[in-house]
């Protein structure tokens, strides 16, 4: 065995450095084979991916893709984390969400790894009067409690403090957040919550409870309304700035706080999605942007972040896949430097989670921290040319949206005028088009659905507050189609069917047969591939083969299906001019429109 000398030389030292132009030349060759005759930077652009907010992910990043110096962990601008040690002291705070005071559920979570509690009270959650029962057996000097009580925040806060006093917990040992969020409540319900009614809680915390925060800046209402990452950032900044103004100005229903005191009362809540790099960049950008705000206020400081796996990405069909989504999202939250992470159970969209779902949710963070050792590295994404550049671009986009809100008069004005709602709706509509065309696939729903998958049933959860911004889901259009199919199954004993005709050898038809099968199942339409059309019980058929065989057989086979009683004939492939073919299904077609029209023709209401 040859031992290389330890002289500090790179193993690649004898090879010349490759240039970007050489790489682009190779890309040109590959694209030319696919019919795209582009060169230079245009070849690179052809491989770029468009993101929301006008951002693009390029195929190659190098040291020349400069981004501002992110600083050091624990120091301004806090891009690399709010604390010098990151989460190496034992991982992030595992914060579990509860909307029910079922006996033993809260305590079971704490006994099995959860380190803090997020309790939803009032409408859509636990009655304030049952808060004490929900906290039975909980050591409140060890387990921080975060409240989410909407308009009942003052009553809930007073009740929590009463419980602390009743159980002898010293004021300086109390940790958590009272969850006051007037603008978040208005975004959820459309109802204005007088800031003066909750402002005294901030003074109380500042003077008597040094470890307790009074306010949550919750960006989830904007994320759940279909907002983009930059819009989520902009709304959170505008809300945080609004709270700082209220808390530091006289006449807010209590003696004003200093800027330092007001900043210490705020905790920010963001969504983590299965787009791991965008989530990492969003959390890093959020700290950078808030650092700029605090710098202007004259009291530089780090943002405290509570991150929740996205409710928008949770599906009701094949909910087991949600475990994969939340795992990726949790990894992204940890890598992004979140202080606390809430993993929503995989059955969150179906109702109250069962014990197994809560266990998996808890263990998602535990495995990443204790077995994958993710928290042992401070800012794992730091230095990545892609992540650093994406962080910078997203920070600029978020700041621009924040400025738009400020020009509109601030977050409250943007909400009440309807401007914010319209903007978020436009963003979601653009994304809905991508979902409908399966440009943004949803595994188990729009891609690889399984009609035979047994439905997962759960006890209904309390209805969340409504009346403000809408709550959207990625699966909603396909869920509506599947619900129509389910109703048809219940009424007739069978699902609507389509006959898939495989023409030629397997090599010619397999790819398009698989494509068509997935497409129709996404709408609850059962594909039939065996036997004859007459035996299938279908009224419509789809031809599946290669372009060459279509030229030879498509028209004659379509005519045969017509003679056999087919009322509609599809062809899986790019649109052509084949007599007897009514419609074409292909990658990028509007799947929702195709499936909805198909169910209409089949009489499935």
Secondary structure by P-SEA (a helix, b strand, c coil): cccccccccccccccccccaaaaaaaaaaaaaaacccccaaaaaaaaccccccccccccccccccccccccccccccccccccccccccccccbbbbbcccccaaaaaaaaccccbbbbbccccccccccccccccccccccbbbbbbcccaaaaaaaaaaaaaaaaccccccccccccccaaaaaaaccccccccccaaaaaaaaccccccccccccaaaaaaacccaaaaaaaaaaaaaaaaaaaaccccccccccaaaaaaabbbbbbbccaaaaaaaaaaaaaaaaaaaaaaacbbbbbbbbbbccccccccccccaaaaaaaaaaaaaaaacccbbbbcccccccccccaaaaaaaaaaaaaaccccccccccccccccaaaaaaaaaaaaaaaaaaaaaaaaccaaaaaaaaaaaaaaaaaaaaaaaaaaacccccccccccccccccccccccccccccccbbbbbcaaaaaaaaaaaaaaaaaccccbbbbbbbcccccccaaaaaaaaaaaaaacbbbbcccccccccccbbbbbccaaaaaccaaaaaaaaaaacccbbbbccccccccccccccccccaaaaaaaaaaaaaccc
